[in-house]
Amino acid sequence: MKVYSILFSDSGKGYNFKYDGDLKKNDYVIVDTENGLQYGKVYEELPKAKSDELKRIIRLATEEDTNIYMDNLKDATEAREKCIELVKKLDLKMNVLSAKFSFDRTQLLFDFTADDRVDFRELARKLAGIYHTRIELHQIGARDKAKKIGGLGVCGEKLCCQRFLNKIDTVSMNMAKNQNLALNPSKINGCCGRLMCCLAYEEAAYEENNKNMPQIGSKVNTSKGEGQVISVNILEKKYKVLIDGEKEEFEVE
């Protein structure tokens, strides 16, 4: 049995499935999931992954399967519009972002955002009465919302979470502090309003370079005498010291 990572959307997370055969990157397949059959795309083979408890890839997708998938996408778009209409009628404080049918239409999943918990039981009943399938309403956070909607980061590039991040790692305020960034939300927060994911990219390098770096404000002895550290450049491993009113630059050995 081989193990493959399968994507269900271009900006989604990869999920592992087993298959008794050879598949190529970007092959389309039908897989068995806890939410019924799904249409997905092969992202990569995982040679060292264990297949014991994984669900199966049923088959390569056929042209007919692709046509069914496209019809499901169209119907899901209409289902989202219907859901938004019902949300307004029921005066629910929620924003419906997307709708998706499982391949075999045994489930219709809606993702939404809301500031507080929402009692959507009546909404679910009405939707079930219309579409005659299992209805799931999933409240998602700010990061997942940005991943679904997309946009441009402060760097001018498409958002990392939508472009290539299949798994969003924990990002902490300590990362911004370690990198000597101004703790200004407009500088360190992304489009989602949370700390930018890219703060984690260079964190290991900052941690390593910071090991022997003096702290700003500390007193240090140098080859030119004692002084006070007034600035540090962590990536270049350099720091400036004020000695008798003069600024001198030193490099961490």
N, C-alpha and C positions, 0 to 999 in steps of 0.2 A: 504494500500500500504506500502510495506517495501522498505527501501533504502539500496543499496549495493554499495560498492566501487569496481570498476572493473579496472583491469590492462590489458593493451594491449601489454605490454612487461614486462619481469621480472625486468628490471631496470627502468621502466617507472613510471609516476605519476598515482595515482589512480583517477578515475572519477566516479561521483555518478550517479546512475540510479535507477529507481523505478521498482518494480516487485510485482505482486499480487500472492505471493507464497513464499515458503521456499527454500532457497538455502544454500549450505554449502561452506566453504572456499575451494578454489581450484576447484570448479565446473566450467566447461567451458560453456560459454553462447554466444548467438548472440544478439547484442544490436543495437539499432537505434541511429545513431549519425548524426551530421550535415554533415559529409563526407560520408554518406551512411552506410550500415550495416557493423559491425565490429565483429570480433571474439575475445573474451576476457576471462579473468579468474577472478573469485570472490576472492577478497582480504579479505573483512570483511563486516559484517552488521553494519549499522549506525542507531541504534534505535532512536536517538533524531533528526535525520536530517529530514527536510521538503521535501516532494515529489512533491509539487504543480507544479513547472515549470521544473521538470526533465524529460528527455527522458526515454523511456522504455527499459527494457530487453525484447526481443521478446520471447526467449525460451531457454531452455537448449540445448547445442550443441549436435548434433547427431554424429554418426561415419562418416556419409557422410559429415557433416559440417567440421569435423576435416580433412578429406581427401582433401576437397576443400581448407582449410586453408594451409595445407602442400604444395599443388600444387602452391598456391599463393606465398608462401615463395620461392619456387624454381624459379618460373618465375620472382619474384622480384630481385633475385640475378643476373639473366641473364640481367634484365632491367638495373641494376646498371652498369654492365660491358658495356652494349651498350651505356649508358649515358656517361661513362668515355671516350669511343671511340669518341663520338660526341664532347665532350668537347675539346679533343685534336685537332680534325679536325677544330673546330671553333676558336681555340686558345683562349679559355676562361680561365681566371685566377681564377679557383675554384677547390675545392677538394670535390668530391662526396663521401659522407660517407655511405649512405644507401638508399635503395629504398623499398617501401612498397605499395602493392595493398590493397585497402579496400576489405572486404570479398566479396562484390558483384561486385568488379572490376569496380566500377563507378569512381574510382579515383586512380591515381598512384602518390605517394608522394616521392620526393627526398629531402634528407637533405644534405646540403653542407656547407663548410666553405670557406671564402674568406677574404682577407685583406681589400678589398674595395667593393663598390657596383658593381654588375655584371649585364650587359644587357643580359639576357638569353632568350629573346623573340624568337630568331631564334631556339635556342635549344629546347624550349618548343614546337614550331611548328613541328619540326622534330620528336620529341618523340610522339606527338599526332598522327602524320601520321603513325607511326609504331604500336602504341598500341591501337589507336582508343578509348581512354578514356580521362577523364579530367586529365591534368597534373598539379601538384603543385610542385614548387621548393622553398624550405624553407632554408634560410640562418640562421645558428645557431651559437651561441657563443662558447667561449672556454670551459665553464663549461659543456654545453650540449654535446660538442664533447667528453670530457673525460668520461661523463656518457655513451655514446654510445660505445666508444672504450674499456674503462676499463683499468685496470692496478693495480699496487701496490703503496700504499702510503709509506711515510717515516717510518711509524710504521710497515711496512711489511705485513699489511692486505690489502685485496681487497678494492678498493676505496669505500668510504662511499656512494658517489652519485650513484654508480652502485649497491651496495649491499643492501641498505635499505632506503636511502633518497628519498622519493617520492616528497618532496618539499624542494628546496634549499633556505634557509633563507639568508637574507642579512648579509654579513661579512664585517666588516670595519677595517681600520688600527687602530682605537682607541682600538679595542679589543686586538690587539697585544701589544699596549702600556700599556693598563691596566694590562696585564699579565706579564709585564716586560720582554718581549721577545726581542731579538736582531732584529732590523728592517732590517734584511738581507734577500733579496728575496729567497735565497737558503734555508733559515730556515723556512720561514713562508708562502711560496707559494707552492701550490700543483702541481700535474702533468700538470694541465691545465694552469699553469702560473698565476693563480689568488690566492688570499688569501685562505688558507686551510679552508674548511668548519668546521673542528673540533675546530677552534678558538671560535666558538659560543657555544660549548657544556658546558664549564665551566664559561662562561662570567658572569652569574648571581652570582655564588659563589665568583668570584673575585670582583664584584661590591659590594657585601655585606661585604666582609672582608676588602675592601679598605676604607670603610667609616671613620674609626678612625685611619687609618694607616698614620704615618708621611711620608713626601716626602723625598727622598734622597737629601742630601745637606742642609736640614733645621736644625735649632737649636732647641733643646728640653731640657726641664728640667727633670731630672730623680732622682731617690732615691740616686744616686751616684754622682750627680752634673750635671752641664750643659755640653752638648756635641753636636756633629754634627752627623746626621744620615748618615751612609755610605752604608748601604744595607738593603733591606726589603725582607721578605719571606711572601708573601701575603696569601698563602693557610694555612700556620701554624700560621699566625697572629703574627709574630715575626720580630724584627728589631734590627740591630746592631748600636751602637753609639760609636763614638770615644771620649773618655774623658781623657784628659791629656795624650794623646799618647797611651792609652790602649783601646782595643775593649771590649765593654760590650754588652751583648744580653738582650733584654727586650721583654716582651709579651704584646700585646694590651689587655686590660681588657674589 
